[in-house]
Amino acid sequence: MISKVQFQKEIDYIIANAIREDVGDGDHSSLSCIPKNATGKAKLLVKDEGVIAGISFAQQVFSYVDDSLEVEVMIPEGSKVKYGDIVFYVYGNSQSILKAERLVLNAMQRMSAIATKTKSFVNLLEGTNTKILDTRKTTPGIRALEKWAVKIGGGENHRFALYDMIMLKDNHIDFAGGITKAIQKTQQYLQDTKRDLKIIVEARNLDEIKEILKCDGVYRILIDNFNYEDTRKAVALIGDNCLTESSGGINENTIRNYAECGVDYISSGALTHSVYNMDLSLKAV
């Protein structure tokens, strides 16, 4: 997994690039009609219900745009919210508040939607030992925000990107000439490059699981697109040799059944690629 320092760099890149994209050479709508030194107050208004996420990010955006802006948080990150709730107030230069408005809303609306969906999956897993994971099926350029939202919703992060964990999927295995060759080549690569990366290997059937178990150094086996019966058999075969992860089209209707098969993790791309933004507004007070 990436470090906190690396993660913060990703957040910094997102803010800088988003402001560049949105503001360009100036917010001329505000510059044209609002005095430079005018001050004001705005509230973040909820017009929906779910789990609120992105407050800390919003604070960073306001600070980036104008470090004199002050934010008063009324509802903590990760709380359940309903229509009419006020999440925070922001005070300070009116032009600065408006310059930050769209990025704050775009990010918080999406992060809140992801946190809400994640929380619903977490609730469905209550009473089991299974944790929900995100994937790399994220919106290009804002992966850090989406994975942050998953954590706020009570989920766990999978690898961040291609560089912080090795995941040998079906194409890697086929291109490498089979499971054993793929694992052996990977272990040699890690030794040659002096890298310490965990290895996850995808299995398409029970025979592939048996082959993976003959190899040392596998951190987790990805039990991909198995039915319930074969998932239970896979978990029994793997035992305590390594961790287990189910994936492949698992949804709200099937997630509990897969968890009850005994897997350690369930990964779902739907946490980040199939959500509808929470309705939020930033309104002058």
C-alpha positions as CSV (number, residue, x, y, z in Angstrom):
1,M,0.0,0.0,0.0
2,I,1.2,3.5,-0.6
3,S,2.4,5.7,2.3
4,K,0.5,8.5,3.9
5,V,3.0,10.9,2.3
6,Q,2.4,9.5,-1.2
7,F,-1.3,9.6,-0.7
8,Q,-1.2,13.3,0.4
9,K,0.8,14.0,-2.7
10,E,-2.0,12.5,-4.8
11,I,-4.5,14.7,-3.1
12,D,-2.3,17.8,-3.6
13,Y,-2.0,16.9,-7.4
14,I,-5.8,16.6,-7.6
15,I,-6.5,20.0,-6.0
16,A,-3.9,21.8,-8.1
17,N,-5.0,20.3,-11.3
18,A,-8.7,20.7,-10.6
19,I,-8.3,24.4,-9.8
20,R,-6.1,24.9,-12.9
21,E,-8.8,23.2,-15.0
22,D,-11.7,25.2,-13.5
23,V,-10.3,28.6,-12.8
24,G,-7.7,29.1,-15.6
25,D,-6.7,32.8,-15.7
26,G,-9.5,33.8,-13.4
27,D,-13.1,33.4,-12.1
28,H,-14.4,36.2,-14.2
29,S,-18.0,35.8,-13.1
30,S,-16.9,36.7,-9.5
31,L,-14.2,39.2,-10.5
32,S,-16.7,41.1,-12.6
33,C,-19.3,41.8,-9.9
34,I,-18.0,41.1,-6.4
35,P,-15.6,43.6,-4.8
36,K,-12.1,42.2,-4.2
37,N,-12.2,42.6,-0.4
38,A,-15.9,41.6,0.1
39,T,-16.4,38.9,2.7
40,G,-19.2,36.4,3.2
41,K,-20.4,33.2,4.7
42,A,-21.7,30.0,3.0
43,K,-23.1,26.7,4.2
44,L,-22.8,23.2,2.8
45,L,-26.4,22.1,2.6
46,V,-27.5,18.4,2.2
47,K,-30.4,17.8,-0.2
48,D,-30.2,14.0,0.0
49,E,-29.5,11.3,2.6
50,G,-26.6,9.0,3.1
51,V,-23.0,9.1,4.5
52,I,-21.2,12.4,4.2
53,A,-17.6,12.3,3.0
54,G,-15.0,14.7,1.8
55,I,-15.1,17.3,4.5
56,S,-11.3,17.1,5.1
57,F,-10.8,17.4,1.4
58,A,-13.0,20.5,1.2
59,Q,-10.9,22.1,4.0
60,Q,-7.8,21.4,2.0
61,V,-9.4,23.0,-1.1
62,F,-10.4,26.1,0.7
63,S,-6.9,26.4,2.2
64,Y,-5.3,26.0,-1.2
65,V,-7.5,28.7,-2.7
66,D,-7.2,31.1,0.2
67,D,-5.6,30.1,3.5
68,S,-7.5,32.9,5.3
69,L,-10.8,31.1,4.8
70,E,-12.2,29.5,7.9
71,V,-14.4,26.3,8.0
72,E,-16.7,25.5,10.9
73,V,-17.6,21.8,10.8
74,M,-21.1,21.0,12.1
75,I,-21.3,17.3,11.2
76,P,-18.3,15.0,11.4
77,E,-16.9,13.1,8.5
78,G,-18.5,9.7,7.9
79,S,-21.8,10.6,9.7
80,K,-25.3,9.8,8.3
81,V,-27.0,12.9,7.0
82,K,-30.5,13.7,5.8
83,Y,-32.1,16.4,3.7
84,G,-31.7,19.9,5.3
85,D,-28.6,19.1,7.3
86,I,-25.8,21.7,7.3
87,V,-22.4,20.0,7.2
88,F,-20.2,23.1,7.6
89,Y,-20.0,26.8,7.3
90,V,-17.2,28.6,5.4
91,Y,-16.3,32.2,6.2
92,G,-14.0,34.7,4.4
93,N,-13.3,36.3,1.1
94,S,-16.4,35.9,-1.1
95,Q,-14.4,35.6,-4.3
96,S,-12.3,32.8,-2.8
97,I,-15.4,30.9,-1.6
98,L,-16.8,31.0,-5.1
99,K,-13.5,29.9,-6.7
100,A,-13.4,26.8,-4.5
101,E,-17.2,26.0,-4.7
102,R,-17.4,23.7,-7.7
103,L,-14.4,21.6,-6.8
104,V,-15.7,21.2,-3.2
105,L,-19.1,20.2,-4.4
106,N,-18.0,17.9,-7.2
107,A,-15.7,16.0,-4.9
108,M,-18.0,15.8,-1.9
109,Q,-21.0,14.7,-3.9
110,R,-19.0,11.8,-5.4
111,M,-17.1,10.9,-2.2
112,S,-20.4,10.9,-0.3
113,A,-22.1,8.6,-2.8
114,I,-19.2,6.2,-2.6
115,A,-19.1,6.3,1.2
116,T,-22.8,5.6,1.3
117,K,-22.6,2.6,-1.0
118,T,-19.6,1.3,0.9
119,K,-21.5,1.6,4.2
120,S,-24.4,-0.3,2.8
121,F,-22.1,-3.2,1.8
122,V,-20.4,-3.1,5.2
123,N,-23.8,-3.4,6.9
124,L,-24.6,-6.4,4.8
125,L,-21.4,-8.1,6.0
126,E,-22.1,-7.4,9.7
127,G,-21.6,-10.5,11.8
128,T,-19.2,-12.1,9.4
129,N,-15.4,-11.9,9.3
130,T,-15.3,-10.7,5.7
131,K,-14.2,-7.2,4.7
132,I,-15.2,-5.2,1.6
133,L,-12.4,-4.0,-0.7
134,D,-12.4,-1.5,-3.5
135,T,-10.6,-2.0,-6.9
136,R,-8.7,0.0,-9.5
137,K,-12.0,0.6,-11.3
138,T,-11.9,4.3,-10.4
139,T,-12.4,7.6,-12.2
140,P,-9.1,8.5,-13.9
141,G,-7.3,11.3,-12.1
142,I,-9.3,11.2,-8.8
143,R,-8.5,7.6,-7.6
144,A,-7.2,8.9,-4.2
145,L,-10.5,10.7,-3.5
146,E,-12.6,7.6,-4.4
147,K,-10.4,5.3,-2.3
148,W,-10.5,7.8,0.6
149,A,-14.3,7.7,0.4
150,V,-14.3,3.9,0.6
151,K,-12.4,4.1,3.9
152,I,-14.8,6.8,5.2
153,G,-17.6,4.4,4.5
154,G,-16.0,1.6,6.5
155,G,-14.4,-0.4,3.7
156,E,-10.8,-1.3,3.0
157,N,-8.5,-0.3,0.2
158,H,-7.1,-2.8,-2.2
159,R,-3.8,-1.9,-3.9
160,F,-3.7,1.7,-4.9
161,A,-2.2,1.2,-8.3
162,L,0.0,-1.0,-10.3
163,Y,3.2,-0.2,-8.4
164,D,2.3,-1.0,-4.8
165,M,1.2,-4.6,-5.0
166,I,1.6,-7.4,-7.6
167,M,-1.6,-9.0,-8.8
168,L,-1.3,-11.9,-11.3
169,K,-4.6,-12.1,-13.1
170,D,-5.7,-14.3,-16.0
171,N,-3.9,-12.4,-18.7
172,H,-0.6,-12.2,-16.8
173,I,-0.9,-16.0,-16.2
174,D,-1.6,-16.8,-19.8
175,F,1.1,-14.5,-21.2
176,A,3.6,-15.9,-18.7
177,G,2.9,-19.5,-19.7
178,G,0.9,-20.6,-16.7
179,I,0.4,-20.1,-13.0
180,T,3.6,-21.7,-11.7
181,K,5.8,-19.9,-14.3
182,A,4.1,-16.5,-13.5
183,I,4.7,-16.9,-9.8
184,Q,8.3,-18.0,-10.2
185,K,9.1,-15.2,-12.6
186,T,7.5,-12.7,-10.2
187,Q,9.5,-13.9,-7.3
188,Q,12.7,-13.7,-9.3
189,Y,11.8,-10.2,-10.4
190,L,11.2,-9.1,-6.8
191,Q,14.5,-10.6,-5.8
192,D,16.4,-9.0,-8.7
193,T,14.9,-5.6,-8.2
194,K,15.0,-5.8,-4.4
195,R,11.3,-5.0,-4.1
196,D,9.1,-6.0,-1.2
197,L,5.6,-6.3,-2.7
198,K,2.8,-8.7,-1.8
199,I,1.6,-11.1,-4.4
200,I,-2.0,-11.8,-5.2
201,V,-2.9,-14.6,-7.7
202,E,-6.2,-15.0,-9.5
203,A,-7.7,-18.5,-9.8
204,R,-10.3,-19.4,-12.3
205,N,-11.1,-22.9,-11.0
206,L,-10.2,-25.3,-8.2
207,D,-7.4,-26.9,-10.1
208,E,-5.7,-23.5,-10.4
209,I,-6.1,-23.0,-6.7
210,K,-4.3,-26.4,-6.1
211,E,-1.5,-25.2,-8.4
212,I,-1.1,-21.9,-6.6
213,L,-0.9,-23.7,-3.3
214,K,2.1,-25.6,-4.5
215,C,4.0,-22.3,-4.8
216,D,5.4,-20.3,-1.8
217,G,5.1,-16.6,-1.2
218,V,1.5,-15.9,-2.3
219,Y,-0.2,-13.4,0.0
220,R,-3.7,-13.8,-1.2
221,I,-5.7,-15.9,-3.7
222,L,-8.3,-14.2,-5.7
223,I,-11.3,-16.6,-6.1
224,D,-12.7,-15.1,-9.3
225,N,-16.3,-15.7,-10.6
226,F,-16.8,-18.9,-8.5
227,N,-20.2,-20.0,-7.5
228,Y,-21.1,-20.5,-3.8
229,E,-20.3,-24.2,-3.7
230,D,-16.9,-23.9,-5.3
231,T,-16.1,-20.9,-3.2
232,R,-16.6,-22.9,-0.1
233,K,-14.4,-25.7,-1.5
234,A,-11.8,-23.1,-2.4
235,V,-11.7,-21.7,1.1
236,A,-11.4,-25.2,2.6
237,L,-8.5,-26.0,0.2
238,I,-6.7,-22.8,1.0
239,G,-7.1,-23.0,4.7
240,D,-4.5,-21.0,6.6
241,N,-2.0,-21.0,3.7
242,C,-2.9,-17.5,2.6
243,L,-5.8,-15.0,2.6
244,T,-8.8,-15.3,0.3
245,E,-10.7,-12.8,-1.8
246,S,-13.9,-13.3,-3.8
247,S,-14.7,-11.1,-6.8
248,G,-16.6,-11.0,-10.0
249,G,-20.0,-9.4,-10.2
250,I,-20.8,-9.6,-6.5
251,N,-23.6,-7.3,-5.6
252,E,-26.0,-6.4,-2.7
253,N,-28.0,-9.6,-3.3
254,T,-25.1,-12.0,-3.3
255,I,-22.4,-10.4,-1.0
256,R,-23.7,-12.0,2.2
257,N,-23.8,-15.5,0.7
258,Y,-20.2,-15.1,-0.5
259,A,-19.1,-13.9,2.9
260,E,-20.7,-16.9,4.5
261,C,-18.5,-19.1,2.4
262,G,-15.7,-17.9,4.7
263,V,-13.6,-15.6,2.5
264,D,-11.5,-13.0,4.1
265,Y,-12.3,-10.3,1.6
266,I,-14.8,-9.4,-1.1
267,S,-13.7,-6.9,-3.8
268,S,-16.3,-4.8,-5.7
269,G,-15.7,-2.3,-8.5
270,A,-19.3,-1.2,-8.0
271,L,-18.2,0.8,-4.9
272,T,-16.6,3.4,-7.2
273,H,-17.9,2.8,-10.8
274,S,-21.6,2.5,-10.1
275,V,-22.8,5.4,-7.8
276,Y,-25.0,8.4,-8.2
277,N,-23.7,11.6,-6.6
278,M,-25.2,12.8,-3.4
279,D,-27.1,16.1,-3.9
280,L,-25.3,18.9,-2.0
281,S,-25.2,22.6,-2.4
282,L,-23.0,25.5,-1.2
283,K,-25.3,28.4,-0.4
284,A,-24.6,31.9,0.7
285,V,-25.9,32.7,4.2
